Amino acid sequence: MKLVDLSVRRRVTIAMFTVGILLFGVVSLSRLNISLLPELSYPTLTIRTEYTGAAPAEIENLITKPIEETLGAVRNVNQIRSISRSGTSDVTLEFDWGTDMDYAGLDVREKLDAIRLPLEATRPVLLRFDPTLEPVIRYALFLDSESQEAAEFASLTSDEHSSLKYLRRFADEHIKKELEAGGGVASVKVSGGLEEEIQVLVDQQRLAHLNIPIEQLSSVLRAENINLSGGRLEEGSQHYLVRTLNQFRSVEQIDDVVISSEPGKPVYLRDVARVVQSYKEREAITRIRGQEAVEIAIYKEGDANTVAVARIVETRMQNVNKILPSELKMVKVYDQSTFINQAVDEVVKAGLIGGLLAMIVLFIFLRDVRSTLIISLSIPVSVIATFNLMYSYDITLNIMSLGGIALGIGLLVDNSIVVLENISRHRAQGKSTFMAAKEGAGEVGMAVVASTLTTVAVFFPLVFVQGIAGQLFRDQALTVTFSLLASLLVALTLIPMLASIRKDETDKTPEPVLAEPRTRVGRFLRQIRLFMFNTIPVFIVRVIAGFFRVVGKAVMFFLNPVLNSVNRLYNRVENAYPVILKSALENRVVVLGCAVIIFAGTLFMIPRLGIELIPSLAQGTYNIEFRMPPGTPLSRTDDAIQTIQLAAAADDRIDLAFSVAGSGNRMDANPDQGGENWGEMNVKLKSGYISDHEEATMADMRMALESIPGLQYKFSRPALFSFRTPVEVEISGYELDELKLVSDRIAEKMRASDRFADVKSSMEQGHPEINIYFDREKAAALGLQVHDAANRIVSKIKGDVATKYSWRDQKIDVLVRTREQDRGSVDDIRQLIINPESDKPVTLDAIAEIRSGMGPGEIRRISQQRVAVVTSNINYGDLGSAADEIGSIIGSTPMPGAVQAAISGQNEEMDSAFSSLILALLLAVFLVYLVMASQFESLIHPFVILFTIPLALIGSVWALWITGSTVSVVVFIGLILLAGIVVNNAIVLIDLINQLRDKGMDKAEAILEGAKLRLRPILMTTLTTVLGLLPLSIGFGEGAEIRAPMGITVIGGLLVSTLLTLVVIPVMYAILDRKKFSSATLPATATLPATKGDNV
């Protein structure tokens, strides 16, 4: 090959080119971002609309249905899902993967502008679901109960409310501002504690007596609390700014506002209302280890790096700690960067150990330090060169991209092994070092190119993989491809160049002839050039080579006994192999029959493995999501969570439990989370308690949860891929009663099975409602409008923020509404005066019928049809087995004619992913065949080589079964990678057999001779690949759940395929090959026994 010839002739050029790649690779590495996973862009948009006070049925008819009907025409929409809850509508659009979400968002906004919604409804808000919308860091701020200062502070404050307002104020004024100034921080959300509010509590009886509507109070307060600029005034040479300063400077000034003025009788606000400094109605209560606290959640910008943001926040926290009062304490309850760093470190460690093991294998086989180091150079050079391409393609350092590099560690030396082994063989034939490097590398050049291309080609079909699997494994496919292409370039350039450096007496390397300069200066400059660009580089290379030679001799002195034992073992294998192969060739039918039987048994084992979408990652932390019956006040939800906090505090394995009751400060568009009856607790285990203990503590926590009546709960680990539960049953129909009946039956049967945990139905709990039905005739007779009466009810019960009170840098809401005793019960609502401006006050019950009842807690719709959803986690077993049991439950459940049930959730995503991955696997095999057919210019020889793939499947399936692994998306990616790897040994073997036959050998002799010559490189490449993958396959460390199944798949398949390839492939070649080669010129040393059907 010309590239090989150039490499051995232009050694300095190749050396400088290599140094340049290494230098730029190191620079690129320093600029690569670190993240846990590749950037996952979910093609989902959520439209959230609020309509305060409306029941779920009204929300469905007035908000959800119009939005669904309008947005159904948006392009590339795959499915529309919606949830109508009290006061809130969430419509989620799921787009086809690959949709440009920026254009989709513009299209949705354009259609939303044309929708006619009730005037009282808020403007629809467009939200994007993205896992990055989870906070990257969470802190808890609380009073340090162990400090003396906290005790003194508690003694000075009148009640607990004062300390909670103090915590919230300090977090808002100091911590939030300090952290938001950090680079990469998108937002800092503070929740918990008490937000200050000034409340104007109105006596409706006094208002009615004075004929003053409650709306007038809000209008007057808004008008009185104002500062305005009056322009400029010039008086002589003096210029003045004119300002009207009338904003409230104290609460007492609000009391003194005149709200009505009759001649000589001003009515002050204090006459009809009481102004108090209080706090807003709580939306969330946060606790850490049972103690109430304030949560500070840090969200990163969309393109910011999590690890870099965490470092910046840590720096900013040093400034916070300087101003943090001694009575307060801050604890970090969650830091996403910790797990990322640990997971990435584990992958790097696995790669380094794998590379070291591969070098040990090389040394054992080669027994030469120089040759081992030459081949081993292909690992760092290829990896560092890969960093250049990763930076160009904007790939981050994550467990998938680094996992791709680690997967390729053992593969990176394969090409170099084949090249150097062939160079050594030519050197043993007495050729000079230069000619051995040139001819040896050139002879196998096309074979290593083909073997590399077959491995690279298997990743092209991944572009057809849809969904989460395609996005997740893109980085891994690219990094493996980049590293393998780099290793190919190293094998054809750097390896021959280094192998040709050693000089000997037979070396006839032509020296370049330079024209003799005519002048003395020219001769001097020529000597300088030779010294700088020839003598010095050659001297450095020889010094390094001499150093390695000395080190090699010292190492060999101590290792010779071990190496001799290994060598004797290999010699036995090498001597026995021709005998075994010859016997196999004589009994072809028996060999193929055994292979077919083993393969058939393997196919029978596949259904026993179990299937799942993606293995969950044990991170030493998990979440418990709670939901109390609809209508449960926030305080009751908090009481239930405190019970769980006590159970967590009694568990020695749990480090801390941090809980949020209520909506908290969530920024994401997940419609399932929120409301006063909702809560969440994050449980963090102590260091050293990770995988097994997570499940054990979950089981103990379930026992505590079961003791709380009416509580529904769900366990989950921090979301990485999808927020859908493993098992979901969608029951579709129209009548809510029928949907509730069927969903309750299915949920009851699922709870009866110990396979399912955390079973929850969306129709189990209704929402308590007070329904007000106006009598329009009575209202009209009294001169009242239904619309005005409804608005007045909202103003009196919910209240109206009239203005803002300025205090320091804060803007505090001034809320106007009726007193607690006027709105504390249903009877109080009946007695609400709805026309206080009239001389004849009218109570609400005079013009309306008020009923208490239970409405649906929520109404769900999928594809514009009502559904009930039963969700569940899996207690044991795999997702496929759970789906089969769900199918049996659905089949045995009687349903009304218009009701249907189907399995969805992660099972639906799994089916979609597996379908596209099977297509990708078939396309990968086809591409491998195309590459091999192009190399061999034959259709039969590639077909023979393809038999290595089913042989590899045998090893993969049995390896998964022995290790207890399930078939998942990760395993499929391993199989696709395996399809490109296992053919490499057969390619090199068949290529050598064809070369020997082309030189005149008989087919039988060529098979035996070629197999014998290729035995050592085949075993070397296999063992280096297997040992390179071994650290990835050991299920220890963070992120091992994703790494291990892929490594197990490749190792099992490669080992079994290699052993069978050495026997089965020569047999298949002997049977199927009919190609005519040149006439034999060498005496036959072996004969191939004829079998029935063999005409050669």
N, C-alpha and C positions, 0 to 999 in steps of 0.2 A: 504493500500500500504506500502511496505517496506520502501520506501523513507520517507513517512510521519512518520512512526514509528521511524525511525532513527532520524528524525528532532526533535521530541518531547522528545526523550530520551537523545540526545547529543546536548544540547542547546549551550554549549560553543563552540563546534566544528562548529556548524552552524554559530554562531556569528563571530568566527574568520575567517571562510571561506568568510562570507559576507564582513568583514572589508578588507580582502585581495583583493577581487574583486574591492571594491571601491578604494583602494589605487592604484592598477595597472590601473584602469580606468582613474583616474585623471592624472596619468603619461602619459597614451596613449593620452588623450585629449590634453595635452600640446605639443605633438609631431605631431598632425594632421595638415596638411596643409589646408589653406582656399582658396577656389576658387568659382567662380560663378556657374559653371556647372561641371558635371563630365568630365573627359578627353574624348574628342570626336576625334576618329581617322577616318578620311575620307579616304576610299580606292581609292584614286585618285592620278595619276601621270601625270605631264605635261612635254612634251618635247618641249623646246623652242629653235628655230634655227633662227639666223639672217643672212640675205643675203642683204647687204646694196645696196640700189638703185633699187632693183627688184620690179616689180609691183605685185599686188595680184595674177594675173593669172600665172605669172612666178613662184611665190612662191608656188602656188598650184601644178603646174606640176613638178617642179624641186625639191621641198623640201617636201611638205606635203604628196603627193601621195606615194612616195617611203617609207616614214616613216610609213604611215598607212598600206601599204601592208606588210611591214616587221614585224610590231608589232601586226598585226592581229592574229598571231599564238601564242602570249603570253598566258600562261594559266590563267584561271579565269577572263579574260577580259569580262566585261558585255557589254560595249559600247565604241566606239571610236568617239570623237568629235574633230573637228579641226577648226581653224580660220586662214585664210591666209590674211595677211595685207601687206601693202607696207613695204618691208624690214624685215618682221617677220613672222615666222610660229609657231603656238602653236597647238600641238596635245595632247589632253587630253584623258588618258585611265581611264575609270571607271571600277573598279574591283568589284567582288562580295563581299558583306559584310562578314567579317571574314577572308579575305585573308591576309596572312602574307606579309606585304608590304616590309619588308626587302628582302625576297626572290624574290618578284615581281620586286623590283628595280634592283637586280642583273641580273634577266632574261632580263629585258628591256635593261640594259647597254650592256649585251653580244650581243644582236641582233642589237643594235645601232652601235656597232663597225664594223658590216659587211655591213653597208649601204654606198653606193657610192653617195656622194653629190658633187655639184660644188665646185671647189677649193676655190672660193671666199667666200663661206658660212662658218660661224663659226661652231665650233664643237657643236653638240646638247647638251643642258644643261638639266639635269633632275631635276624637281622641285616637291615638295610636297605641296599640298594645305592643310592648317591647319588653323583654326580660330586663333590659337595662334600666327600666323605670322602677325597679326595686331599688331601695336605698343601698348604696355601697358600704356605708358605715352608719351605725346607730349608737348613740350615747344615751345614757340615763343620768339625769341630774336630780339629786335628792339631798335631804338633810342628813348629815353624818351623825347617826344616833350615838356613835361612840365618842364624839368630840365634846369637850366641855362647852365650846362656843355654841354648838347646836342646842345644848340644854339651856343655856342662858337665853338664846334667841327664842326658844319655845316658851320660856317663862315670861318673856316680854310681850309676846303676841297674845291677843285675846282669844283666838281660836285657831283651829287647823286651817281654816280658809285663808287666814292672813299669810301663813307660811307657803301655801300653794300659790297664792298670788305673787308672793315674793319670788318663788322659783320661776314662775312663768315670765315675770317681768325681767329677771336677770337673764334668762335664756334669750328673750326677744331683743333686749337692748344691747347685750354684750356678746354672747356666744354666737348668735345667728349672724350678726354683722361681721364679726371677725372671720368666721369660717366662709361666708359667702364671698369674701374678698380673695379667696384662694383660687389659683388658676385651675381650670377644668371643673370647678364646682358649678353646677347649673342652679341648684337651689338648696336651701337649708330649711326644712320644715320642722316647726316646733308644735308639739301636741301634748295634751295632758296639763295638769295644773289648772289654774283658774284665770281666765281672761277678764280683766276689769271692764265693768260696764256701769253706766249711770242709768238707773231705772226710775221712770216717772210712773208711779202706781196710782191709777186714777180711781176715785170713788164714783161709780156710775150713777149712784143716787143723787149725789150733789150736782153732777153734770146735768142730769135730767131736770133737777129743780131749777137750775139756771138756764136751761134750754141751750146748752152748749154741746155741739157734736164733738166726739173724741178727735176727729180729724183736724179740728180747729187748733187743738193743742199742738199737734205736730207742725202745723203751718206757722203758728206764732213763734215757736222755738226755732224753727228753721230761719225765719226772717230776722229774729233778734240776735242770733249768734253769727255775726258777720263783721269782717274787716274789709274795707274798700279803700282804694286809692282815689283821692279827689283831684288829682292833677297837680299842677305847679302854680305857685303864686309869686309874683314879682312885686316887691315893695322897695322902691328905691334901688339900691345896689344889692339888696338881699333877695335871695331866692329861697322859697319855702316849698316843701312837699306837703300837700294836704292829705291827711289820712283820717278815716273814721275808724276808731278802735272800739268795737263793741262786742268782740268775742267774750264769751263767759270766762272769767278768771278764777271763779270758785263755784262750788256747788250751791252755796247760799245765793249767788246771783241768779241761778236758775230758779230757785224758789220764789224770787222776787219778780219774776216776769209777769207782766200784766197780760192776761189772756182775753179779757173782755172789759169794755169800759162803757158803763152807763153814766149819765150825768151825775157826778158826785159819788159814784159807787164803782171804783175800779175793782175788778176781780183778779186776784193774784193766783199764780199756779198753786201756791201752798194752800189755797182755800179749797181746791178740788182734788188735790193729789199730794202724795208724799214722795219727795225726791231722796233717793238713797244711793249710796255708793255700794254696788254689789258686783256680781260677776255674771257673765253670759251663761246661758244654758249649756251644760257640758255636752260636747260631742264625743269626748273620749276620756277614759280614765286609764292611766298607765301605772304599772307597778313593777318593781324589781325586788325579788325575794320577799314579796308581800307588802313592801313599803311603797306608798304612793310617790310617784316621781314625775318628772317631765322628760319627754323623749325629744332628742335632737337627731333628726334623720338627714343625712347628706346624700344628695343625688348628683351624679356626675353628668356632664354634658354628653350628648349622643356620641361624639367621636373622640371623647377623652379616654385616656388609658386608666384603667381602674387602679393599677399599682402605683402609677405616678400621682394620681389624685390622692390616694391614701397617704403617700409620703408628704404631700403638701398639707393635707389636713393635720397630720401628726406634727408638722412644724408649727402650724397655726395654733394647735392645741397647747403648745408651750407658752404662747402669749396668753392664752385663756387661763392657764394654770397660775400665771403671775398675778392675775386680777381676781382669781376665784376666792371668794371669802372662805375663811377657815371652817365655817359651819356647814359649808356645802361640799359635796363630793360628786365626782363624775366617774362613771364606769363605762367602758366600751362593751356593749352587749353583742355587737356583730360587726365583723370586718371581712368583707368579701375578699380583700387582697390577701389575707392570711392563707386561706385555702388555695388561692391561685398560686401564690409563691410556693407553697408546699407541694402542690400537684406538679407544677412545672419543674421544681427541683427533683422530684421523684423520676420524672421522665428523663431529665438530663443525667441523673445518676444511673438509670437503667441503660442509657446509651453508652456511657463511659465504661460501665462494667461489661456490657456486651462487646464493645470494641476490644477491651483487654482480653476477654475470653477468646475472641476470634484470633488475636495475635498469638495467644498461647497455642492454639490449634495449629496455626501456621508454623510456629517454631518446632512443634513436635514432629510435624511431617517433613519440614525442610531441613531441620537440624543445622541451620545456618543463620546466624544473626543478621548478616548483611541482607540476605534474601528476604528474611522476615520483615526487616525494617523497610526495605524497598516496597514490599507489598502493603505493609501497614500504612505507609504514607498516603495511600489512596483514600483512607478514611478521613483524616483531618482535612486534606486538600479538598475532597469532594464536599464535605460538610460545610467548610468555610465558603467554598464557591457557591453553595446553595443559598447562603445568607444574602449574597448579592441579588439573586433572582427573587428571593422572598421580599426583599426591600422594594424591588422594582414592581412586584405584583401586589404590594401593600398587604402582605400576609404577616400576621402577628405571631409572636412566640406564645403558642397555646398548647394544650395537651394533645391536640389533634395534629398540628403541624410538627411539633417536636416528636410526637409519636410516629409520624411518617419518617422522620430522619432516623429515629431509633429502630424502626422496622427495617430500614434500608442499611443499617450498619453492617450486618452480616453479608448483605448483597454487594456492598461497595467493593469488597475485595475479590469477588468472584471473577470479574474480568481480568483483574491483575494476576490472580492465581493462574488462570488459563494461559495468559501471555507469558508470564515468567517461567512457568513450567515448560512451555514449549521452547522458550529460549534456552533453558537449561538442557533440554533434550538435544537441541542442535549443538550446544556447547560440548556435550558429552560425545558427540560424533566427531569431534576434533576440529570443528570450525573455529575461526577467530571470534573474539568477543564481539567485534563490530558486525561481522556477518551473521553470527548467531542471533544477535539482537534484531538485526534488520529482517532476516529471513524467518526467524521464529515468530516474531510479532506479526509480520505480514502474512504468514501462513494461516494464523487463526483470527486475523483481523475481521474478516467478514462473518465468521462464526460468532465472535463476541458482539459484533454490531447487531446481528440478527437476534441473539439471545437477549440483549438489552432492549431492543425494539419490541420484542414480544412482551417483556415485562411492562414497558412503558405503554404499549398499545392497550393493555387491559383497562387503563384508567380513562381512556377517551369516552367509553360508553357511560361514564358517570354523569356526563352532561345531560343524559336522558332521565336521570333519577330525580323524581319530583319530591317536594315536601322537605321535611326537616332533615332527612338522610342526605339529600343532595347538598344542602348548605353546610351540613356538619362535616362531611368528608371531602369537600372541595380542597381545603387547605392540605389535608393529608395526601390526597392524590397528587397535588402539585409538588409538594416537597419531596415525595418519593421519586417523582418523575425528574425533578431538578437534580437530585443527588445521584440518581442512576446515570443520567446523561453526563454529569460531571465525572463520575467514576469511569465511564466509557472513554471520555477524553483523556483522563489520567492514564488509563491502561494503554492507550495507543500513542501517548506522547511521553509522559514523565517516566513510566516504567521502562520502556525501551531505552530512553536516554540514560537513566541511572544504570541499567544493566550493561550498557556499552562503555562505561567509564573505565572498567578494569582493562589494563593493557597487557599484552603478551607478545611472545616472539612471532606468532603467526598473524598478528593483527596487521592488516594492510590498509588501514584507514588512510585515504589520500589526504595529504595536508594541502590546504589552500595555497596556491602560488600567487604571491603578491609581486607586483612590478617593483623593481629596485629603484628607490628614489635617487635622483641625480645629484641632489644637493645635500650638504652636510645637515642642514636644518631639517630637510625632509626625512633623512635617515634617523635623526634624533626623534622626530615626532612619530615615526613608525615604531621605534622601540618603545616609546611611551604608550602608544595604543596597544601594542602587543602585551606590554606589562600590565596595563590597566584592565583590558578586556579579555585576556587569554591567561596570562601567567597567574594573576591573583585569583580569579574564579576557580581555575583548575587546582591551584594550591589549596584553596579553602575546601573544595570538594574532597580532595585527597586527604586532607587533615581529618575531616569529619569521618570519611570512610575508614581511615586508619584507627581513629578512636573507637568506632563501632567494632572494628575487627578485634582490637584488644579486649573490649568489653565482651564480645562474643566468645572469645577463647576462655575468658575467666568464667563466664556463665556455663559454658559447655563442660568445664572441668567438674562442676558440681552436679550438673544435670545429666551427665552421660549415663549413669546407672539407670535412671528412670527412662531416658530416651531409648536406651538399648532394649529395655523391656517392651516399650511401646513398639519399637521397630520390629522386634521378634514377632509380636502379635500381628502387626501389619503384614509381615512376610508370610505368615501362615495364611492370612486372608487372601493375599495376593496369589499364593500357590494353590489355594483351594478354589478360588474363583473360576479359573479356566475349566477345572474339572466339573464344577457345578454347572457352568454355562454349557459345556459340551453335553452334559447329561440332559439339560433342559432342551437343547436343540434336537436331541434324539427322541424326546418325549414331548413334543410340542402340544399335542392334544391334552395331555394330562396337565401341563403347565397352564394352558389357557382355561381349561375346565376349572381348575382350582381358583384361578383369578376371578372367573365369572361367579362361582359359588360364594366367594368372600364378598364380592361386590353386591350380590343379591342379599346376603345377610346384612350388609351395611345399610341397604335401602330399607330393610325391615326395621332397623334400629332408629331411623330418623324420627318417626312419629313419637318415639319414647323420650326424645330429648326435651320436648317442651319448647315453646316459643314466647318471645316478648319483644316489645318495640326496642327499647334501649335500657340497659341496666341502670338502676338508680345508683347515685353516688352517696355513700356514707361520708358525711362531712363532720361528724361529731356534734351535729346540731339538727334539730327538726322542729317543725311547727305543728301546733294543734289549733285547728280552727273550730270555734264554737258557734252554735246558733240556738238561742233560746226561743220559746214560742213567740210568734209575732205579737207586738204590743207590749212586750216586756220592757219596762223602763231600764235606763242605763244603770241605775243603782243596783237593780236585781241581777243584771248581767255581771256587774262587778263583784257582787257577793258570790256568785257561782264561781267566778275565776279565782277569788281568794281561796275557796276550798281546794281548787287544783293547785294553787301556789303552796298551800300547806303540804300537800302530798309530795310536791317536788322538793320542798325544803327538807323533808324527812328521808329523801333518797341520797345516800352518800355518793352515788355515781354522778349526780347532777351538780354542776358548778353553779349555775344560776338559771332562774326562770324569769323572763321578762314578758309582761302581758300588756295587751291593749284591749280595753272594752270600748266598743263603739267604732266609728269610722276612722278615727285617728287622722294620720296625715298622708294617706295613700294618694299617689299621683297617677297610678295606672288605671286602665280602663276595664278592669275585671269587674263585671257587674254582680258577681256573686258575693262580694265582700263589702260590708257596710251596714249601717243602721244601729240603733240602740240595742237591739237584741243580738248583735254580732260581736264576736271577740276573737282574739288570737293570742297565743302564747308561744314564745320562742324558748325552747329548752336547749341549753348548751351543756354538754357533758364535760367532765373533767378530763384533763390530758391523760391519754392512755386508754380511755374508754371510747372506742369508736364503733366498729361494725357490729359485733355480736351484742354489745351492751346497748346499742340503740334499740334493737328489737326488744330486748328484755325490759328496758325502762318504758318503752311504749306499752308493753303488756301490763305493767304495773299501773301506769297512768290511766289505762282504759278502765281498770277496776275502780279508780277514784271517780272517773267521769260517769260511770254507770250509776253511781249513787245519787246523782243530781237529777231529779225528775224533769222531764220535758226537754232535756238537753240533747241536741244533735251535735256530733263532732266528727272531725276528719283529721287524720294524721298525714303529714306530707313533709318531704325534705325540701330545702330551698330550691325553687324552680330554676331549671336550666333549659328545658326543652319545650314544655307545653304545660298549660294550666288545666288541661282536661284530665279528669280522673281516669284510672286504669279501666274501670268498667262503667259504662253508662247504658241504660236502657231507655230508649225514647218511645213513649206511648203516644200516638197521634190520634186525634179525634176532634170533636167540637164541643160536646157537652162536658162541662167541668165535672159534673157528678160522675159521669162514666169514666173519665180519665182518673179521677181520685179513686174510684172503686178498683180499677185494674192496677193502678200503681201501688195501692196498698196491698193487694194480693201478691204482686211480684216481690215487693219489699219484704213482706212477711216470710215468703219462701226463701228469699236470700238470707234473711237473718237466721233461719233455721239451719242453714248450712254453715259449718265451721270454716269453710274456705273464704267466706266474705267477711270483711270488717268495715265498720263505719258506714253501714248502709243508711242512705238518706233519700227521701222522696221529696220532690218539690211541691207535692200536693198534700202532704201530711198535715200541715199546720195552716190554719186560717188566720186572718188578721182582724182583731176586734175593731168594730167601726161604730160611730154614731152617725146615723144617716138623717139628714134634715130634708123634709119634703115640704116645699112652700105651697100654700094654697093661693094661687094667683088671684082669684076673685077677692078673697079677704084682703090681700095686700093692696090690690088696686082700689078697693073701697076705702082704705085708709090713706091712699095717696102715696103708697110705697112701691118702689121698684125692686124686683127680686134681685137684680144685679147689685143695687146699692145695699140692700140688706145683707147679701152674702159678703160683700167687701167689709161691711161694718163688723160682722162676726169675726172675720180674719183679723181686723185691727184690734179687736178687744181681746181675742184669745191668743193669737200669735204675737201681736204687737207690731209697731212700726218704728223703725230707726229714724227719728226726726232730724238729728244733726250729729255733729262730732264735737266732743269736748277736748280741747288741746291742753295737754299736760306734759311739760318738757318736750321730748320728741315724739310723744305718743298721741294718737288720735283715738279717743275713747268714745264708743257708741253711746248715744242717749236714746234709750228705748222707752216708748210710750205704750202702755197697755193697762188693762184693768187690774185691780188688786187680786191677789191669790184667792181670797175668800169669795170673789165674784166669778171665778172660773175654775173652781176646784172639783166640781162634780157635774154630773149630767143635769141635776136639778138646777144648779147655778146657771148652766147654759140655757135652760128653758126660761130663766128669769132675766136673761140679757135684754137690756133696753135697746131697741134698734132705731129709735127715732128721738134721741134726747133733745133735739132742737125744737120738737113740737110741744105744745101746751098739754097735750094728752099723750103721755108716754105709753108705748106699746111694747110688751114683752114678746120674745121670740115665739113662745108657745101659742100666742094668740093668732099667728098667721102661718104656723108651720107645725107639722107633725114630726116629732123627734123619736127615733127608734134606735135601740142598741141591737147589734147583731154581729155575726161573724162573716166576713167576706174572705175571698181567696187571698192568701198571703202574697201570691205572685201569680202571674199568668205568663207562661212561656209559649213562644211560637218559633217554629222552624219552617223555613220556606213558606211563610205566610199561613201556617196552619198551627192550631193549638196543640201543644204537647205537654205531657208530664214526663219528668226525667227522674229516674232512679239511679243514683250514683253509689259507687262502692270502691273500697280498696281491696286488695287481695291479701288474705292472711297467710297463705302458703301456696306453693305451686306456681305455675307459669300462667301467662296471660291467655295463651291458646286454650289450655284446659279450663280456665275460668269461663272463657267465651262459650266453650262447648256445654258447660253446665248451665250457663244462662240460657242458651238455646233450648235446653230441655225444660227449664222452668217456664219459659215463654210458651213452649208447645203444650204444656200441661195446664196452662191458665186459661179458663174460659173468658171470652171477650165478646162484648156486644158487636153487632155486625159492622158498625162504622168505625170501630177502634182497631188499630194495628200497633204492633210492637216490633222494634228492631234494635239490634246491638250497635252501639257507637262508642264514643270515647277513644281511648288509645288503641283499642282493637281495630277501629275503623282506620286510624292513621297507620297502624301496623300493616293491615291488608294492602293499603295503597303503596306503602314503602316497599313491601316485599314484592309486589307485582312489578314495580319499576326496577328493583334490584335483580330479579330473575331475568328480566329483559336485558339488563346491563351485563349480567354474567354470560348469557348466550351470545350477545354481541362481542364481548371480550374474547370468548373462545373463537368466534369467527374471525376476528381481527388477528388473533395469534396465528390462525391457519393461513390467512392471507400473507402475513409477513414471512412465514416459513416457506410457503409455496413460491414466493418471489425469490427467496434465497436459494432454494434447492432446484428451482425450475422443474418441479415435479409436483404432481398431485398426490402420489402415493406416500412419499416419505413424510410430508407433514401430517398425513392421516395417521401414519404409524406413531408419530410423536404425540399426537393428541390423546393416545391411550394413556398417557401419564396423568391426565386430568382425572378420569374416574378412579385411577389408582390412588391419587392424592385424596379424593373424597373419602376413601376407606379410612385413611389415617386420621383425617379431620373429625369424622363422625365418632370414631372410637375414642379419640382424645377428649372430645367434648363430653362423651358419656362417662369416661373414667373420672374426669374432674368435676362432674356435676354441673356443667355449664349448659345454658339454654341457647337455642338458635335465636339470634337477634340481628338487628341491622349491622352491628359491629362484626358479627360472625360472617355475614354476607360479604362485607368489604374484605375480610380476610380471605374468603374463597375467591373473590375476584383477583386479589393480589396473588394468590396461590396459583391461579390459572396461568399467570405470566411467569412465575418462578419455576414451576416443576418441569416445564418443557425445556429449560436451559440445558440440563444435563443430557437429555436425549438429543438435543440439537448438536451439541459438541460431539457426542458419541457417533451419531449418524453421519455427521460431516466428515469425521476422520475415517469411518468405514468407507465412505464414498471416495475419499482421496486415495486410500490404499487400493481400492478396486480400480481406480483410474490409473494407478501406477502399474497395474497388471496382476494384482492379487486375485485369487479365487474368492468367491463370496464367503464361503465357510471360513477360509483363512483370514479374510479381512474382518469378519465379525469377531472372531476370537482374538486376533491381534489388536484390533481397535478397542475392544472392550478392556483388554489387559492394559493398554497404554493409557486409557482414560479413567481407569479405576481410581488412581490416586487423586487427580484433580477433582473428580466427581465427589469423592469422600471429603476432600478438603473443603470444597465450596459448600457442601451440605452441612458439614459440622460447623463451619464458620457462621453460616446463616442461622443455624439452629441455636448455637451458643450466643450469637448476637441478639437473638430474640428472647432468650431464656429469662433475662431480668424483667422484660416486659410482661412475661407470662406468669410470673409469680405474683399472686394477688395480695401484695402488701403495699402499704403506702397510699397516700391520697390519690384518687383518680384511678386506682387499680381496677375498679369494676368495668371501666371502658377499655383499658389497655389489655387486660389479661385474656379475654375471650378471643381477640384477634390474634394475639401471639400463640395461644394454644391451637387455634385453627391452622395457622401456617406451620407451626412446628410439627404437629401430628401428621398433617398432609405431606410435608416435605420428607420426613423420615421414612414413612411407609412407601411413598412414591419412589424415593431413591433406591430403597432395597429391592422393590419390585421392578423398577426400571432396568436395573442391572441384569435382570433375567427375562422379564416379559417383553421388553422392547426389542432386544435382539431376536427373540422368537418371532414376534410380529413382523420384524424386518425380513427375516428369513422366509416367512410365508408369503408376504404381500409384494416384496420387491421383484420387479420383472425388468428393471432397467438394464440395458446392455452397456457394458463398459468396454474399454480397449482390451485386446487379447492379452492373456496372461504371459508375462515374461519371466515370472519367478516360479520356482518349483513349489508345488503345493505341499504344505506341511500338515494340512488337515482337510478332511473331507466332510461335507455336510450330508448326513444321511437323508435319503429321500423319504418323503411321506406321501400319502395319497393326495393327489391334487397338486403336487409340486412338480412342475415341468422344467425347472431350471437345472 
